[in-house]
Every structure is written in structure tokens, then in C-alpha cells.
Amino acid sequence: MSAGARRNARTHRVGWVKTHAPYPHALIKIFRATAFTLPRPGARLPPTETTKASTLAELILVRHGQANSHATDEAGYDQLSDLGADQARWLGEHIAATNPHFDRVLTGTLQRQVDTAHHMGVTVTTQDPRLNELSYFALAQAAFDAHAIPVPTDPSQFATHLPRVITLWTTGDLPGVPESFDDFAARITEVLTEQCADAGRTLLVTSGGVIGMALRHVLDLDNTAMARVMLQINNASMHRLSYVHDTLMVAGFNAIPHLDRPDRAHARTYV
């Protein structure tokens, strides 16, 4: 190493700051004239003007465990399969071992959502019907009645059926359905906005259509992209949204760490 390089790499001690990079003399004077105190480990820092004005909220959306995939109506579908109960229990065990604290736990009022939270081992603070799933069976029947689109008889047909039905729903071309697309979008956006108003962690146990709509809202997806996102949402998967500096952002999508083990490969389901 040359003499110049050795000079550039020499150690400077400025107050409590120690570095191997050369400081400009003006900056050194500022450091020497300033008293720095490091907080104790674990100490609470006083809020700054920035943190006072900005709410930090974390929303964890969980899709329910596998339901009765052979059902032909809403009532028949609204119950967890044995595998769905296992998926929820494994997810609860994973959360308990990693970061179990939630300030609020919300579910919809559907039985499969409530039972998923129960098997996860969390205490529900609120049941909110705005977290209920879209009425897929009613949409499918309306698409058949108005447009002769066959109702799927096999899960493999769902991938092509859902985008077609969603498109007709968004354009108002499914007469007689129990809820319009705009009303569905409005209730999901409303509950997200409310949860972002309070700092802390909120767990929302809900359904794939609700999660898809939430991602549409955050990422400004078009309706075709939203339908494709819905198709990829695993049962008992986690989706993380962060609200900071007045902006809601996606921090995680479709996480299933509790199903990563090879002996649980069979439990990675979509329907």
C-alpha cells in the first residue's frame, strides 16, 4: 500500500464516532462540538414530528383454510375441510413461534373464516361482514343464465371461468346478483381505510376475493389482473400490507411458510 493510501485509510476518532474514512475538517469540527448520546437498548424514543404526523399500521390478511371444494352452493361451501383445519392450525403455530402479537383480530361472519381463526388459536375481537367473500355461486349462475357460460364442474375449469365472470360483473352485465362490483369494492376499501387509521398490527381472516380486491386497491390493478391474482391465492396464505407516511403498500404476498415442509406439499391448495 502506498503512503497516500495508508493516509486515506487511517483511523479518525471524532467524539464517540470511529471510522476508517477521512472526514473533511469542517465536518470534524461539527462532530467535536456536538454531544451525542446513544439510547439504552430497548429504550423508547420520543416521537418526532414525523412520527407524530404519520400512522404506522401493519395489516396481515389471511385467506381461510380449504373449504368444501365439492360444494354446489354457498351454504355447502362454507365449512372447512379436514385439510383446511390443519392448514389453519399449522399457520397459527407458525405465527405463535415468530410474531404472535396482534392489536386487533378481525374476521368476516362466514363460518369458514371464523373457524380458520379458531384453529389458528387467535382471539377474534370483531366479526365484520365487510370481510365476507363475494357471492361466487350467484355470479356463476347469473353468467350462465344471461350468457350461457357453463358453471365449472371441476376445479381445473375455475381458472378460465373466474376471469370471464369477473369481467361481466365489473361491467354490470350480470343481472340479479346480490351485490354489485362497485359495492363489493367499496366495502373492502372502507374496511382497509378504517384499519389504517390505527397504529399497530391487525390480523384480518377473510377470503381470496377480498384479498384480491385489497391488492387491486393498493396496486391499482385492472380487473383482469385482479382475477389472475385471485387465482394464485393459496388457502391459509398470508398477505402483508404496510401503511406508513399516508401510503398503503404491499409488503408480502401469498406467504405459506407453514407449508414449506416437504411432507406438507399436499396442503398447498387453491380450492
N, C-alpha and C positions, 0 to 999 in steps of 0.2 A: 504494500500500500504506500502511495506517495505521501510526502509530508502534508500536502494540501488536503488529501483525502482524510488523513488522520486528524487534521484540524477540524474538518467538517463533521467527523463522527464523534468528536469529543463530547463528554457528558457535561450538561449545564444543570445546575441546581438553582431554581428560581422560586423562593419561598418554599412551599411544600411540593412544587412541581419538579419532577426529574425527567429529563428526556435526552435522547441521543441526537435530536435535531437542533441545529443552530437557530437561536431566536434573534430577531432584529433587536438592536439595542433599545429602541423606543418601547417595544413590547415588554422587554425585560424590566424596564423602569416601572411600567404599569403594574406588572405582577408583584414586584417588590413593594409597591406602595399599597397593595390591596391585601386585606386579611381574608383568608379562605378558611371555612370550617366545614368539614365533611359531616353529614348526619350519621347518627348511630345506625347500625344495621337494624332494619325493621322499623325505624322511626317514621312517623307520619310527617310528610312535608306540608307546610301551609299552602293552601290553594293560591295559585297565581291568578291574575286577571284572566288569563286564557282559559284555565281550567274552570274558573267560576262561570264563565260565559258559555262553556261547551259541555254538554252531557255526553258521557261515555257509557254506552249501553251495548251489551252483547246479547244477541238473540240466537238460541240454539233451537232449530226446527228439526223435529224427528218425525219421520213417517211411521205410521203404525206397523206392527208386525204383519206377517202374511195373514190375510183373511180367507174366507171360504171362496176360493177361486173358481169353484164349480157352480156357484150360485147363478140364478137367472133373474134375481130381483134384488132391490136394495136391502130388504129385511134379511134375506138369506145370506147376503154377502157380509152383513155387519156382525161378524163374530170371528175371533182369531182361530186359526188352525192350531194344532198342537205345535207345529213348527214355528208359527207366529209367536206363540207364548215363549218358546225357547229363545227366539231371536231377541225379544224384548228383555228377557231375563239376562242374557249374555251382554246386551248393551248396558243394562243397569249395573252389572258387575264391573264392566269396563269404566263407566263413569265414576262409580264409587272408588275405584282404585286410582283414578287420575285427578279429576277435579269435580268433587261431588256437590259443591255449594251452588245453590240457585236461590236468588232472591224471590222469584215467583215461578210457579209451575202452572201452566195453562193447558187444558185440552179442549177439544170440541165436546159435543154431547153425544157423539156416536159411540156405541159400545166398544168397537174395536180400538178406538182412540183411548178411551178411559181404561180399558183392560191392559193396553200396552203400558200406560203409565203405572198401573198397579204392578205388573210383572217386572217393570224396571225398578220398583222399590222406592219410587218418589211419592211425595205427598202433594196432591193436587190442591192448589189454592183457589183456582177458578175454572169452571166449565163455561166456555164461551161458544155459543152456536156459530159465531162467525168463522170459527176454525173448522167447521164441518166441510166435508168433501162436496164437490159438485155432484149433481144427480146423474151419474153416467148412464144408468139403465134407462132413465127417462129420455135423455138426449139420444141414446141409441134407438129407442123406439120411435121417437119423433123423426129421426133421419130415415128410418125405414118407411114410416107412414107417408112422409112428404116427398121422399126422393128415392124410394126403393133401394136404399143401401142396406145390404144384409147385415143383420146383427151377428157379431162373431160367435162362433160355436166352439172355437179353440183358441187358447191363449196366443198362439202364433199369429192369428189374424188381427190381433189387437194393434199391432204396430202400424198397420196401414189404415185401420178403421179410425183410430183416435184422431189423427190429423185432419181427416175429412170431416168428422163430426165437429171438431173444434172450429174449423173454418166456417161451416154453416152456422154454428152458434154465434160466432162473432159478427156475422153479417145479418143476424136476425132472421135467418131462413129456417128456423126450427120452431114452428108454431106449437103453442100449447105446453111448452116446457115450464117447470115450476119456478125457474129463476132465469133472468136474462144474463147474458155475458157481462154486461156493464154493471149489473147489481152484484154479481159474483166478484168482479174486480174491485168494486168499491168497498165491499165488506172486508176483503183481505187487506187492502191498502189502509183502511181505517184502523184495523187492529194492530198493524205494524207501526203506524204512526203513534198510536197510544203507547205502545210498549217502548218506543224510542224516547218518550218524554221522561222516563225514569231511569236513572243510572242503575247499573248492576247487571246481573245475569238473569235472563229469563229463558225458561225451557217451555217450548210450545210443542205438544204432541198432537199431530194433525195428520194430514193425508197428502198424497202425491200431487193432486190437482192444486191444493192450496200452496204447497211449496213451489210448484211450477209458476203459479201466479205471482208469488212473492219474488221469485227470481226475474220474472218478466218486469215487474215494477222497478226492481233495483237496477237491472241491466238494460232496461229499455228494449226488451226483445220484441220482435214481431210475433204474431200469433203462431205462425208455422214453427218458428224456433222454440216457442214456449211448449208446443205439443211435443217436439222432439226431446226437450229437456224432461218433460213428464215421463216419457217412456224409459228414461235412464235412471229413474229414482228407485233405489233398492228399498225393499221392506226393511224397517228398523234402521234406516240410514240417518246420519246427522248432517245438517246444513247450517253453517255458521254465518251470521250477519253481524257486522260491527257498525255502530252509529257513533261517529266522532266528528267534531267540527261541522255539525249540521249536515252530515252526509252519511247515507246508509250504503254500506259496501259489502260485497260478498267476500268473506274470509275463508270459507270452506264449503265444498260441495260433495255430497254423496259419500261421506266417510263411513266406512264399515270396519273399523279396526278390530272389533269384537268377532268378526267373521274371517279374519286373515288366516287363522289356523287351517292347515290342510284338511283336518277332519271336520271342518265346518264348511267346506266348499259347497256342499249340497244346500246350505242355508242361505246362499246368496241369490235371493229371488226378487223378481219384479212384480209378479202377480200371484 
